[in-house]
Amino acid sequence: MNNYLIIYNGNAGTSDNEKIAKQAQSFLKNNGKQVTLSKTASRDDAVEQAKLATDKYDCLVTIGGDGSINTACEGFLTAGKSIPLGIIPGGTINNFARALKIPLDTDEAIHNLVTGSPTEVDLGAINQTPIISSLTLGRLADIARNVKDEDKKRFGKIIYLIKGFKELFANRSYKLKITANHKTETLRAQILLITTTNSVGGFVAFNPDASYDDDYLHVFLLKSFTPMSLLAYLSYFITGNLKNAKGVRYFKTQTLKIEGLSKRDIQARIDGDPAMSLPITVKTKADFLQVVVPRN
């Protein structure tokens, strides 16, 4: 890889991104690479630049968390192809980077752009909307919706546990129609979680049986939980045994259709951000991405 494009969010409040982009540019040039910097004005702008990069560059570098990576991947999906993706983590949780063992330290992540090597990675997708880490429905999505950006920066991933405890007292469930692995069923659940890697909420041991290249979507359904069961679920969650907890159903599939049968609108969250409402069909795109990861 010799020709790099580095895109970064140029909006107010993200001034560090430009500094990091210039630092990466300097390092890459010192290693004989050609580098173009591009400040993005909006998400749509970033998607378009990522799309066009697939015909012009050998590697696209993005700076930020899961949302920034998701944006780049949307550009790749729109183009129908991808080029190696370099990541300089800058988010609060950085699920995707953690799952792929990409350094969270900025200097080390920049070095990885040269010393690392591209590896094939699966991508979840709803048409041209990518899922790099997770999709949530139900009360888990409600929890994430109540977490403000300033809270994430101040408290880190523990804020999700705090908000989660408060959400337990809202007794809501959702009637869903699920089609997967050639079977269709109707059920009620309070939480539906789809993951594409082993990392959720910054916990890299969440699902030891999952990996970024296993070609599957990993689906968790929690039928109900109460404040009394919170500590038990947290223990299962942190130790990577949630699938074994009472009241939790787990399966893996390559295609999942979800329809909402409740009267209320059910909105998904993808990689921590608000997304579309049901119905949706999620598919795995095996080995669609090439991500620059540390060499073993």
Buried (B, 14 or more C-beta within 10 A) or exposed (E): BEBBBBBBBBEEEBEEBBEBBBBBBEBBEEEEBEBEBBBBEEBEBBBBBBBBBBEEBBBBBBBBBBBBBBBBBBBBBBBEEBBBBBBBBBBBBBBBBBBBBBBBEBEBBBBBBBEBBBBEBBBBBBEBBBBBBBBBBBBBBBBBBBBEEEBBEEBEBEBBBBBBBEBBEEEEBBBBBBBBEEEEEEBEBBBBBBBBBBBBBBBBEBBEEBBBBBEBBBBBBBBEBEEEBBEEBBEBBBEBBBBEBEBBBBBBBBEBBBBBBBEEEBBBBBBBBEBEEBBBEBBBBBBBBBBBBBEE
